[in-house]
Amino acid sequence: MSAPYLLTRMGTPLLVAVCLVACAQAVPPSATPVSDPPRSAMPIDVLDAFPASLPGHQRHVVKLPPLDNEPLHRVELLGGKTLTVDCNRQSMDGHFEPREVPGRKPTYWVFTSQGQVMSTRMACPPGSDRREFVSAKTLLVPLQQPPSTGGVRARWLRIALAPD
């Protein structure tokens, strides 16, 4: 699995993350990779500066709506894969590694994993199986700091400041 993230605001590309993810295990047949938006929606030179994909990776592009006060926003990147799990708590090995494009300030992130899943070992009641995204440790990055990730998901957060 793999994925890159390209975030845009008000039609202007805001490169937050291009991420590529690889796992040693094959992608389950039921897993559907997120596809890039139409290339016509973004300037070609923005996407072409980053690797289209690496062997065994997938590329993901995310567009954010216009945001006020960008320094107060963050993007949480999650690398992992969707699996059938039971009532136990699961997590996955792996980490995000920053990479730079020569001659460009934005960084992209590569999620690397052996695909190993760890789990608690409680006795689960029958019928507790379900499909769930199992992730490795997440990466929280400011919108102005470009990063990347894996079988990937992203959330964006607004930081609430404590009143004085």
Secondary structure in CASP SS format (residue, H / E / C, confidence):
PFRMAT SS
TARGET T0000
AUTHOR 0000-0000-0000
METHOD secondary structure of the structure
MODEL  1
M C 1.00
S C 1.00
A E 1.00
P C 1.00
Y C 1.00
L C 1.00
L E 1.00
T E 1.00
R E 1.00
M C 1.00
G C 1.00
T E 1.00
P E 1.00
L E 1.00
L C 1.00
V C 1.00
A C 1.00
V C 1.00
C E 1.00
L E 1.00
V E 1.00
A E 1.00
C C 1.00
A C 1.00
Q C 1.00
A C 1.00
V C 1.00
P C 1.00
P C 1.00
S C 1.00
A C 1.00
T C 1.00
P C 1.00
V C 1.00
S C 1.00
D C 1.00
P C 1.00
P C 1.00
R H 1.00
S H 1.00
A H 1.00
M C 1.00
P C 1.00
I H 1.00
D H 1.00
V H 1.00
L H 1.00
D H 1.00
A C 1.00
F C 1.00
P C 1.00
A C 1.00
S C 1.00
L C 1.00
P C 1.00
G C 1.00
H C 1.00
Q C 1.00
R E 1.00
H C 1.00
V C 1.00
V C 1.00
K C 1.00
L C 1.00
P C 1.00
P C 1.00
L C 1.00
D C 1.00
N C 1.00
E H 1.00
P H 1.00
L H 1.00
H E 1.00
R E 1.00
V E 1.00
E E 1.00
L E 1.00
L E 1.00
G E 1.00
G E 1.00
K E 1.00
T E 1.00
L E 1.00
T E 1.00
V E 1.00
D C 1.00
C C 1.00
N C 1.00
R C 1.00
Q E 1.00
S E 1.00
M E 1.00
D C 1.00
G C 1.00
H E 1.00
F E 1.00
E E 1.00
P E 1.00
R E 1.00
E E 1.00
V C 1.00
P C 1.00
G C 1.00
R C 1.00
K C 1.00
P C 1.00
T E 1.00
Y E 1.00
W E 1.00
V E 1.00
F E 1.00
T E 1.00
S C 1.00
Q C 1.00
G C 1.00
Q C 1.00
V E 1.00
M E 1.00
S E 1.00
T C 1.00
R C 1.00
M C 1.00
A C 1.00
C C 1.00
P C 1.00
P C 1.00
G C 1.00
S C 1.00
D C 1.00
R E 1.00
R E 1.00
E E 1.00
F E 1.00
V E 1.00
S E 1.00
A C 1.00
K C 1.00
T C 1.00
L E 1.00
L E 1.00
V E 1.00
P E 1.00
L C 1.00
Q C 1.00
Q C 1.00
P C 1.00
P C 1.00
S C 1.00
T E 1.00
G C 1.00
G C 1.00
V E 1.00
R E 1.00
A E 1.00
R E 1.00
W E 1.00
L E 1.00
R E 1.00
I C 1.00
A C 1.00
L C 1.00
A C 1.00
P C 1.00
D C 1.00
END
